[in-house]
């Protein structure tokens, strides 16, 4: 995607300046999170790191740095800030049951 395409997608959810989007994408490129190819005057960015791998890394660092290593505190905060649907709660319960089964 171009910076403009990414920016337009983000603006559907919140107000953000184009230069902010550009700067963040440049930082992500510098950190190896994005690839960039020049096509004419435009740069096309693509993900370099798998989304799931990125999420796991970010969540691990957040648990360590923000929640002092407590997964429970992270989950309690997340569930307190958002109203999960019945389906999401069912999925969470199923996941917790799977974790319990793995401990046996």
C-alpha positions in Angstrom: 0.0 0.0 0.0 1.0 3.6 -0.5 1.3 6.0 2.5 -1.9 7.7 1.2 -3.8 4.4 1.1 -2.7 3.5 4.7 -3.5 7.1 5.8 -7.0 7.0 4.3 -7.7 3.7 6.1 -6.5 5.0 9.4 -8.6 8.2 9.0 -11.8 6.1 8.8 -11.3 5.3 12.5 -9.5 8.4 13.9 -8.1 11.8 12.9 -4.4 11.7 12.1 -2.1 13.9 10.0 -0.6 12.5 6.8 2.9 13.4 7.9 2.4 11.4 11.0 1.4 8.4 9.0 4.4 8.9 6.7 6.8 9.2 9.7 5.5 6.1 11.4 5.8 4.1 8.2 9.3 5.4 7.7 10.2 4.3 11.3 8.6 0.9 10.7 10.7 0.5 7.5 13.9 1.5 9.4 13.1 -1.1 12.0 12.6 -3.8 9.5 8.8 -4.1 10.0 8.0 -3.0 6.5 9.5 -3.4 3.0 9.4 -0.5 0.5 9.6 -0.5 -3.3 9.8 2.6 -5.4 7.3 2.7 -8.3 7.7 5.9 -10.2 7.4 8.7 -7.6 5.5 6.6 -5.2 6.7 4.1 -2.5 4.8 0.9 -2.1 5.0 -0.6 1.4 4.3 -4.1 2.4 4.5 -6.0 5.7 7.8 -7.7 6.4 6.9 -9.3 9.7 3.9 -11.6 10.1 1.0 -9.9 12.0 0.7 -12.7 14.6 4.4 -12.6 15.3 4.3 -8.8 15.7 1.3 -9.0 18.0 2.9 -11.7 20.2 6.1 -9.6 20.5 4.2 -6.4 21.4 1.9 -8.1 23.9 4.9 -9.8 25.6 6.7 -6.5 25.9 3.5 -4.8 27.2 3.0 -7.5 29.8 6.6 -7.1 31.0 6.9 -3.3 30.9 3.3 -2.1 31.6 1.8 -4.8 33.7 5.0 -5.9 35.6 4.8 -9.4 34.1 1.1 -10.0 35.0 -0.9 -11.5 32.2 -4.0 -11.4 34.5 -3.7 -7.7 34.9 -3.5 -7.2 31.1 -6.6 -9.3 30.5 -8.5 -7.7 33.3 -7.7 -4.2 31.9 -8.5 -5.2 28.3 -11.9 -6.7 29.3 -12.7 -3.7 31.5 -12.0 -1.3 28.7 -14.0 -3.0 26.0 -17.4 -4.7 26.0 -16.8 -8.1 24.6 -19.7 -9.7 22.8 -21.2 -13.0 23.9 -19.4 -14.8 21.1 -16.1 -13.2 22.1 -16.7 -14.3 25.8 -17.4 -17.8 24.6 -14.2 -17.9 22.6 -12.3 -16.6 25.6 -13.8 -19.3 27.9 -12.9 -22.0 25.3 -9.4 -20.7 25.1 -9.0 -20.7 28.9 -10.4 -24.2 29.0 -7.8 -25.3 26.5 -5.0 -23.7 28.6 -6.4 -25.6 31.7 -6.3 -28.9 29.7 -2.7 -28.3 28.7 -1.7 -28.0 32.4 -3.0 -31.5 33.2 
